[in-house]
Amino acid sequence: MRFLTRILLPSVTTLVLLPAAAMAQSVSKVLVTPNPVSGNSSATGVVTLSKPAPSAGFKVTLMSSAPKFAVVPASLTLAAGATNVTFVVTTEHVAVAERVEIEARDPAGHLVEVALTIEPPTIRLSKLTLKPALVQAGGATTGTVKLTEVAPSGGFSVNLSSKLAIASVPVVLFLPAGASNATFLVKTSKVTATTADSITATDANGYTVTEPLTVELPPVRVTKLTVTPSSVVASGSVTGTVTLSEPALKGGFTVNLSAQPSSLTLPTSITIKQGAKTGTFTGVAQSVRTSVPETLTAEDTAGYSGSASVTVNPPASFLTGITIGPSAIPSGSQATCYIQLSGPAPSGGMAVTLSTMQIFLSVPMTVTVPAGTSSAQVSLTAGTVAATSSATVTAVDKNGYSSTGTLQVSPKQTTYVVQATDGHQFLPTTISVPAGSVITWTNPSSMTHTVTSDVLSQGINSGVIGVGQSFCWIVPASAKSGAVYYYHCVYHGFGGNGSQLGQGMVGAVVVK
């Protein structure tokens, strides 16, 4: 079949025959829904042919008159037999309503188009303000966002960000239903020179507003910290000096102080008086047992700071500890408190103060470690107690170094004595005593010994008993008749299994 087209001219009649295939299919219509459509969303387009697509398919070219507002695919292919095909129109946000022509063209050049209107959302971000827009580093300003209309039910969120890390803002600002504006705080950090930053607000529809923010150097700020001397002995002091860039203004200038790792005691802050460029403070060295490098920092409220280093050293000689032996005594008896220094006492000796909170124990107020020696000892006297009690003895030297020891005092009663001999024996080997009794092991021999439970949980543990020394132990008041406490010397004997004597230098306490 052929289509016949006749063109009439004044003097000539021409007959033109066109192939039937040329008029078989063509683009007949293009539609987009919804129309109008909101910006920053999408719409669906439909291209319709005049006849079903041929077996090889049918290609349609698409074009948007304003790609910055509406984006379409470059082309579509209709499958054999299809009369229409859909496509997606992606819209960008717009400030005002925009008209965009979407056109579809077939291979023969036939063209159809549809006008698409893109509208801004009814509710969107419209304005961002910063007051003030010029702030000093470390200071803050207030930001305000405004919407085109009040926030809907469920509220409205606006994302916030800063161009640089100098300004800090909330990540999200939420406007509750019915609100048309909201404020937020912009905090700034220190800068080395006046710096231009900016704050950006973006809503869920992609609408963005950016406002500039200038952060400048504060006129008065901390520039330096010096400390003298650079090393100090425990309980000694150092002097710190804070220097400002300009004299302090009216009301003075506050500077916060800190020390790490805290071996120096400092005031938490100082206030430099109006008109002054410097301020001083005193730091006192605490007790340390080894040299400690300390970093001191002076920082103002804007984050500008200065730092200095100081080494805190222990004194040449200081109290390292005290021990009390025996660790348990009955009322009316004495124990020895042994005082140990880190090194020889200086000229004039080292005075150590002793104290206890328990009135039943008598301790001397001070003991002096003689010059050139590193230890001393003093007697502690136990008064009367109604029941077994513990006393804590505290020793403190002139530099504040301290140590504590504990002594157990039991009611006065018969003391049972066991001797440790050069023949590697405890005499008597077995001793029978009532519950709550005090047993004292003496060492008149020429060697050291120990008194150690075969079963550690039974609690007899003297440690080393030196020549001429002794060890006391109180049988538990709760011990039942017939209970046996087996023990041995770790140097000269071997413990048993807790049900019989071991081998070598061994002994037993039997409860009557």
C-alpha positions as CSV (number, residue, x, y, z in Angstrom):
1,M,0.0,0.0,0.0
2,R,1.3,3.6,-0.8
3,F,0.2,6.9,0.6
4,L,-0.5,9.6,-2.0
5,T,0.3,13.2,-1.5
6,R,-0.7,15.9,-4.0
7,I,0.8,19.3,-4.0
8,L,-1.1,21.9,-6.2
9,L,0.9,24.7,-7.8
10,P,-0.5,27.4,-10.2
11,S,0.8,25.8,-13.3
12,V,2.2,22.4,-12.4
13,T,0.6,19.3,-10.8
14,T,3.2,16.9,-9.2
15,L,2.5,13.5,-7.9
16,V,4.8,12.2,-5.1
17,L,4.7,8.6,-3.9
18,L,6.1,8.0,-0.3
19,P,7.0,4.5,1.1
20,A,4.4,3.1,3.4
21,A,7.1,2.4,6.0
22,A,7.8,6.1,6.4
23,M,4.4,6.7,7.9
24,A,4.1,3.5,9.9
25,Q,5.0,4.8,13.5
26,S,5.6,8.2,15.0
27,V,5.6,9.9,18.4
28,S,2.1,11.0,19.0
29,K,2.1,12.2,22.6
30,V,4.2,12.8,25.8
31,L,2.7,13.4,29.3
32,V,4.3,14.1,32.7
33,T,2.5,13.5,36.0
34,P,2.2,15.1,38.5
35,N,2.3,18.4,36.8
36,P,3.1,20.8,38.5
37,V,5.7,18.9,40.5
38,S,7.9,20.1,43.5
39,G,11.5,20.8,43.1
40,N,14.0,18.2,44.5
41,S,11.6,15.4,43.7
42,S,10.6,13.4,40.6
43,A,7.7,12.9,38.2
44,T,6.8,10.2,35.7
45,G,6.8,10.7,32.0
46,V,4.9,8.6,29.3
47,V,5.7,8.6,25.6
48,T,3.0,7.2,23.3
49,L,3.4,6.1,19.6
50,S,0.9,6.3,16.9
51,K,1.2,2.6,16.3
52,P,2.9,-0.4,18.0
53,A,6.7,-0.5,17.7
54,P,8.1,-2.7,15.0
55,S,9.9,-6.0,15.6
56,A,13.3,-4.2,15.9
57,G,12.0,-1.8,18.6
58,F,11.6,1.9,18.3
59,K,14.0,4.6,19.7
60,V,12.8,8.0,21.0
61,T,15.1,10.8,21.9
62,L,14.3,13.0,25.0
63,M,15.3,16.5,25.9
64,S,14.8,19.0,28.7
65,S,14.8,22.7,27.9
66,A,16.3,23.4,31.4
67,P,18.5,20.5,32.6
68,K,19.4,22.4,35.7
69,F,15.8,22.2,36.8
70,A,14.6,18.9,35.2
71,V,16.7,16.0,34.1
72,V,15.5,13.3,31.7
73,P,17.1,10.2,30.1
74,A,18.8,10.9,26.7
75,S,16.7,8.3,24.9
76,L,14.2,5.5,25.3
77,T,13.6,2.3,23.3
78,L,10.2,0.8,23.0
79,A,10.0,-3.0,22.7
80,A,8.4,-4.6,19.7
81,G,4.6,-4.2,19.9
82,A,4.7,-1.6,22.6
83,T,2.7,1.6,22.1
84,N,4.1,3.5,25.1
85,V,7.0,3.7,27.5
86,T,7.6,5.5,30.9
87,F,10.6,7.5,32.1
88,V,11.6,9.5,35.2
89,V,11.9,13.2,35.3
90,T,14.2,14.3,38.2
91,T,13.7,17.8,39.5
92,E,16.1,20.1,41.3
93,H,15.1,22.6,43.9
94,V,13.9,26.0,42.6
95,A,13.5,29.3,44.4
96,V,10.5,30.3,42.2
97,A,8.2,28.3,39.9
98,E,10.0,27.3,36.7
99,R,8.5,26.2,33.3
100,V,10.5,23.4,31.5
101,E,9.6,21.9,28.1
102,I,10.1,18.1,27.9
103,E,10.2,17.0,24.3
104,A,10.2,13.6,22.6
105,R,11.5,13.1,19.1
106,D,11.3,10.0,16.9
107,P,13.9,9.0,14.2
108,A,11.8,10.6,11.5
109,G,12.1,13.9,13.3
110,H,8.5,14.1,14.5
111,L,8.5,16.1,17.7
112,V,6.0,16.4,20.6
113,E,6.5,18.2,23.9
114,V,4.8,18.9,27.2
115,A,5.3,21.9,29.5
116,L,6.2,20.9,33.1
117,T,6.0,23.4,35.9
118,I,8.4,22.9,38.8
119,E,7.4,24.6,42.0
120,P,9.4,25.3,45.2
121,P,8.1,23.4,48.3
122,T,5.5,25.3,50.3
123,I,7.6,24.9,53.5
124,R,11.4,25.4,53.0
125,L,14.4,27.1,54.4
126,S,14.4,30.8,53.4
127,K,16.9,32.6,55.5
128,L,20.0,32.3,57.7
129,T,21.5,35.1,59.8
130,L,24.4,35.3,62.2
131,K,24.5,38.1,64.8
132,P,27.2,39.2,65.2
133,A,29.0,38.0,62.0
134,L,32.3,39.1,63.5
135,V,33.5,37.4,66.7
136,Q,36.7,37.0,68.6
137,A,38.3,33.6,68.7
138,G,36.9,31.6,71.7
139,G,33.7,33.6,71.6
140,A,30.3,32.7,70.3
141,T,27.6,34.1,68.0
142,T,23.9,33.3,67.5
143,G,22.5,31.9,64.3
144,T,18.9,32.1,63.3
145,V,17.2,30.0,60.6
146,K,13.8,31.0,59.1
147,L,11.3,29.0,57.1
148,T,8.9,30.2,54.4
149,E,6.0,29.0,56.6
150,V,5.5,27.4,60.0
151,A,6.8,23.9,60.5
152,P,4.2,21.2,59.8
153,S,3.0,18.5,62.2
154,G,6.1,16.4,63.1
155,G,8.4,19.4,62.9
156,F,11.1,20.4,60.4
157,S,14.8,19.7,60.5
158,V,17.6,21.8,59.2
159,N,21.2,20.5,58.9
160,L,24.0,22.8,59.9
161,S,27.7,22.8,59.0
162,S,30.7,25.1,59.0
163,K,33.3,25.4,56.2
164,L,36.2,25.3,58.6
165,A,36.8,23.6,61.9
166,I,37.1,27.0,63.6
167,A,33.3,27.3,64.1
168,S,31.3,24.6,65.9
169,V,27.5,24.3,65.3
170,P,24.9,21.6,66.1
171,V,24.6,19.0,63.4
172,V,20.8,19.3,63.2
173,L,18.5,22.1,64.3
174,F,14.9,20.9,64.8
175,L,12.0,23.3,64.5
176,P,8.8,22.0,66.3
177,A,5.4,22.1,64.7
178,G,4.1,25.7,64.4
179,A,7.6,27.3,64.6
180,S,8.9,29.4,61.7
181,N,12.3,30.2,63.1
182,A,14.9,28.8,65.5
183,T,18.2,29.9,67.0
184,F,21.4,28.0,67.6
185,L,24.8,28.8,69.2
186,V,28.0,29.0,67.1
187,K,31.1,28.5,69.2
188,T,34.6,29.4,67.8
189,S,38.0,28.1,68.6
190,K,41.4,29.9,68.6
191,V,43.0,31.2,65.3
192,T,46.4,32.4,64.5
193,A,45.1,35.2,62.4
194,T,41.8,36.7,61.4
195,T,40.0,34.0,59.5
196,A,36.9,33.9,57.2
197,D,34.6,31.0,57.9
198,S,31.0,30.4,56.9
199,I,27.9,28.6,58.2
200,T,25.6,26.6,55.9
201,A,22.0,25.6,56.6
202,T,20.4,22.9,54.4
203,D,16.8,21.6,54.6
204,A,15.5,18.2,53.6
205,N,14.5,19.5,50.2
206,G,18.1,20.5,49.4
207,Y,17.5,24.3,49.9
208,T,20.7,25.8,51.2
209,V,21.7,29.2,52.6
210,T,25.2,30.2,53.6
211,E,26.3,33.1,55.7
212,P,29.9,34.3,56.2
213,L,31.5,34.4,59.7
214,T,34.7,36.2,60.5
215,V,36.8,35.0,63.5
216,E,39.5,37.4,64.6
217,L,42.3,37.3,67.2
218,P,41.2,38.5,70.6
219,P,43.2,41.6,71.6
220,V,44.1,40.2,75.0
221,R,45.3,36.5,75.1
222,V,47.8,34.3,76.8
223,T,51.1,34.3,74.9
224,K,53.7,32.7,77.2
225,L,54.2,30.9,80.5
226,T,57.6,30.7,82.3
227,V,58.4,28.8,85.5
228,T,61.5,29.1,87.8
229,P,63.3,27.1,88.9
230,S,63.1,24.4,86.2
231,S,63.6,21.7,88.9
232,V,62.4,21.4,92.4
233,V,62.6,19.0,95.3
234,A,59.5,17.7,97.0
235,S,57.8,20.2,99.3
236,G,59.7,23.0,97.5
237,S,58.1,25.7,95.4
238,V,58.3,27.2,91.9
239,T,57.1,30.6,90.6
240,G,55.1,30.8,87.4
241,T,54.7,33.9,85.3
242,V,51.9,34.3,82.7
243,T,52.3,36.9,79.9
244,L,49.5,38.4,77.9
245,S,49.5,39.9,74.4
246,E,48.1,43.2,75.7
247,P,47.3,44.7,79.2
248,A,44.3,43.2,80.9
249,L,41.1,45.1,80.3
250,K,38.6,46.3,82.9
251,G,37.7,43.6,85.4
252,G,41.0,41.8,84.9
253,F,41.8,38.7,82.8
254,T,41.3,35.1,84.1
255,V,43.8,32.4,83.2
256,N,43.2,28.7,84.1
257,L,46.2,26.7,85.4
258,S,46.9,23.0,85.3
259,A,49.8,20.5,85.8
260,Q,50.3,17.1,84.4
261,P,50.8,14.5,85.8
262,S,49.9,16.6,88.9
263,S,53.1,16.4,91.0
264,L,52.8,20.1,91.5
265,T,50.0,21.7,93.5
266,L,48.8,24.9,91.7
267,P,45.9,27.3,92.1
268,T,43.2,26.5,89.6
269,S,43.3,30.0,88.1
270,I,44.7,33.5,88.5
271,T,43.3,36.9,87.6
272,I,45.7,39.4,86.0
273,K,44.7,42.8,87.1
274,Q,43.5,45.6,84.8
275,G,46.4,47.3,83.0
276,A,48.9,44.5,83.8
277,K,50.4,42.2,81.1
278,T,51.7,39.6,83.5
279,G,50.6,37.6,86.5
280,T,52.4,35.2,88.9
281,F,51.5,32.2,90.9
282,T,53.2,29.7,93.2
283,G,53.3,25.9,92.7
284,V,54.3,23.5,95.5
285,A,56.0,20.2,94.7
286,Q,54.4,17.1,96.1
287,S,56.1,14.0,97.5
288,V,57.6,11.8,94.7
289,R,59.8,8.8,95.0
290,T,61.4,9.2,91.6
291,S,62.0,12.2,89.3
292,V,58.8,13.3,87.6
293,P,58.7,15.6,84.5
294,E,55.8,18.0,84.9
295,T,54.1,20.1,82.3
296,L,52.4,23.3,83.5
297,T,49.8,25.0,81.3
298,A,48.2,28.4,81.5
299,E,45.1,28.8,79.2
300,D,42.6,31.5,78.8
301,T,38.9,31.1,78.0
302,A,39.5,31.5,74.3
303,G,41.9,28.5,74.3
304,Y,45.2,30.5,73.9
305,S,47.8,29.0,76.2
306,G,51.4,28.8,77.2
307,S,53.3,25.9,78.8
308,A,56.5,25.2,80.7
309,S,58.3,22.2,82.0
310,V,59.5,21.5,85.6
311,T,61.1,18.4,87.0
312,V,60.0,17.4,90.5
313,N,62.7,15.4,92.3
314,P,62.6,13.4,95.6
315,P,64.9,14.6,98.4
316,A,68.2,12.9,99.0
317,S,66.7,11.0,101.9
318,F,63.1,10.3,102.7
319,L,60.9,7.9,104.5
320,T,60.2,4.7,102.5
321,G,58.4,2.6,105.0
322,I,57.8,1.3,108.5
323,T,57.4,-2.3,109.8
324,I,56.1,-3.4,113.2
325,G,57.3,-6.6,114.8
326,P,55.9,-8.7,116.2
327,S,52.6,-7.8,114.4
328,A,50.5,-9.1,117.3
329,I,51.1,-8.6,121.1
330,P,49.1,-8.9,124.3
331,S,48.2,-6.0,126.5
332,G,51.1,-4.6,128.6
333,S,53.8,-5.8,126.2
334,Q,55.9,-4.0,123.5
335,A,56.5,-4.2,119.8
336,T,59.2,-2.6,117.8
337,C,58.6,-0.1,115.0
338,Y,61.4,-0.1,112.4
339,I,61.8,3.1,110.3
340,Q,63.5,3.0,107.0
341,L,64.8,5.9,104.8
342,S,65.7,5.9,101.1
343,G,69.3,6.9,102.0
344,P,71.5,8.2,104.8
345,A,69.9,10.9,106.9
346,P,71.4,14.4,106.4
347,S,73.4,16.3,108.9
348,G,71.4,16.8,112.0
349,G,69.4,13.6,111.4
350,M,66.0,13.0,110.0
351,A,63.0,13.6,112.3
352,V,60.0,11.3,111.7
353,T,56.6,12.0,113.4
354,L,54.7,9.0,114.7
355,S,50.9,8.9,115.5
356,T,48.0,6.6,116.1
357,M,44.3,7.1,116.5
358,Q,44.0,4.2,119.0
359,I,44.4,5.3,122.7
360,F,45.4,1.9,123.9
361,L,48.7,2.1,122.0
362,S,51.4,4.4,123.3
363,V,53.8,5.7,120.6
364,P,56.6,8.3,120.8
365,M,55.7,11.6,119.0
366,T,59.0,11.7,117.1
367,V,62.0,9.5,116.4
368,T,65.2,10.8,114.8
369,V,67.1,8.8,112.4
370,P,70.8,9.7,113.1
371,A,72.8,11.6,110.5
372,G,74.5,9.2,108.1
373,T,72.2,6.3,108.8
374,S,69.1,5.1,107.0
375,S,67.1,3.4,109.7
376,A,66.0,3.7,113.3
377,Q,63.7,1.8,115.7
378,V,61.4,2.7,118.6
379,S,59.3,0.7,121.0
380,L,55.5,0.7,121.0
381,T,53.7,-0.1,124.2
382,A,50.2,-1.8,124.3
383,G,47.8,-0.8,127.0
384,T,44.8,-2.7,128.2
385,V,42.1,-3.9,125.7
386,A,38.9,-5.8,126.4
387,A,39.0,-7.6,123.1
388,T,41.5,-8.1,120.4
389,S,42.0,-4.8,118.6
390,S,44.1,-3.4,115.7
391,A,46.0,-0.2,115.8
392,T,47.4,1.7,112.8
393,V,50.6,3.6,113.3
394,T,51.4,6.5,110.8
395,A,54.9,7.8,110.3
396,V,55.6,11.1,108.4
397,D,58.9,12.8,107.6
398,K,59.5,16.5,107.3
399,N,58.9,16.4,103.5
400,G,55.5,14.8,103.8
401,Y,56.5,11.3,102.9
402,S,54.4,8.8,104.9
403,S,54.0,5.1,105.7
404,T,51.7,3.1,107.9
405,G,52.0,-0.2,109.9
406,T,49.4,-2.3,111.8
407,L,49.7,-3.9,115.2
408,Q,47.2,-6.3,116.7
409,V,46.7,-6.1,120.5
410,S,44.9,-8.9,122.5
411,P,43.7,-8.9,126.1
412,K,46.4,-9.8,128.6
413,Q,46.7,-13.5,129.2
414,T,49.3,-16.2,129.6
415,T,51.9,-16.0,126.8
416,Y,53.2,-19.3,125.6
417,V,56.8,-19.4,124.3
418,V,58.4,-21.6,121.6
419,Q,62.1,-21.4,120.9
420,A,63.8,-21.8,117.5
421,T,67.1,-23.5,118.0
422,D,70.4,-24.0,116.1
423,G,69.5,-27.7,116.0
424,H,66.7,-26.9,113.6
425,Q,64.0,-27.6,116.1
426,F,61.0,-25.8,117.6
427,L,60.9,-26.4,121.4
428,P,58.5,-27.5,122.5
429,T,57.6,-29.1,119.1
430,T,53.9,-29.4,120.1
431,I,52.2,-27.0,122.4
432,S,48.6,-27.2,123.8
433,V,46.9,-23.9,124.5
434,P,43.4,-22.5,124.9
435,A,41.7,-20.6,122.1
436,G,42.6,-16.9,122.0
437,S,46.1,-17.6,123.6
438,V,49.2,-15.7,122.6
439,I,52.1,-17.7,121.4
440,T,55.5,-16.1,121.0
441,W,58.3,-17.8,119.0
442,T,61.7,-16.5,120.0
443,N,64.9,-16.9,118.1
444,P,68.0,-17.1,120.4
445,S,69.8,-19.2,117.7
446,S,72.5,-18.0,115.4
447,M,70.5,-18.2,112.2
448,T,67.2,-16.9,110.8
449,H,64.0,-18.9,110.8
450,T,60.3,-18.6,109.9
451,V,57.1,-19.8,111.4
452,T,54.8,-20.8,108.4
453,S,51.5,-22.6,108.4
454,D,51.5,-25.9,106.5
455,V,48.0,-24.9,105.4
456,L,48.4,-21.2,104.4
457,S,44.7,-20.4,105.2
458,Q,45.4,-21.0,108.9
459,G,47.2,-17.7,109.0
460,I,50.6,-18.4,110.8
461,N,53.1,-16.4,108.7
462,S,56.0,-14.7,110.5
463,G,58.1,-13.8,107.6
464,V,61.8,-13.9,108.4
465,I,62.6,-14.0,112.2
466,G,66.1,-12.6,112.6
467,V,68.6,-13.5,115.2
468,G,67.3,-12.2,118.6
469,Q,63.9,-11.3,117.2
470,S,60.5,-12.8,117.9
471,F,57.1,-13.4,116.4
472,C,53.7,-13.4,118.1
473,W,50.5,-15.1,117.0
474,I,47.1,-15.2,118.6
475,V,45.1,-18.4,118.4
476,P,41.7,-17.5,116.9
477,A,39.1,-17.2,119.7
478,S,36.7,-19.2,117.5
479,A,39.1,-22.2,117.3
480,K,37.4,-25.4,118.5
481,S,38.9,-27.8,121.0
482,G,41.0,-30.4,119.3
483,A,41.9,-28.1,116.3
484,V,45.6,-28.5,115.3
485,Y,47.7,-25.8,113.5
486,Y,50.8,-27.5,111.9
487,Y,53.7,-25.2,110.9
488,H,57.3,-25.4,109.7
489,C,60.4,-23.3,109.0
490,V,60.7,-22.7,105.3
491,Y,64.5,-22.7,105.5
492,H,65.0,-25.9,107.6
493,G,61.8,-28.0,107.2
494,F,59.0,-29.2,105.0
495,G,55.3,-28.8,105.7
496,G,52.9,-31.7,105.9
497,N,49.5,-32.1,104.5
498,G,47.7,-30.3,107.3
499,S,46.8,-33.5,109.2
500,Q,50.3,-34.4,110.6
501,L,53.7,-33.0,111.2
502,G,56.0,-32.5,108.3
503,Q,59.7,-33.1,108.2
504,G,62.7,-31.3,109.6
505,M,62.1,-28.1,111.6
506,V,58.3,-28.4,112.3
507,G,55.8,-27.9,115.1
508,A,52.2,-27.9,116.0
509,V,49.7,-25.9,118.1
510,V,46.9,-27.9,119.6
511,V,43.8,-26.1,120.9
512,K,42.7,-27.5,124.4
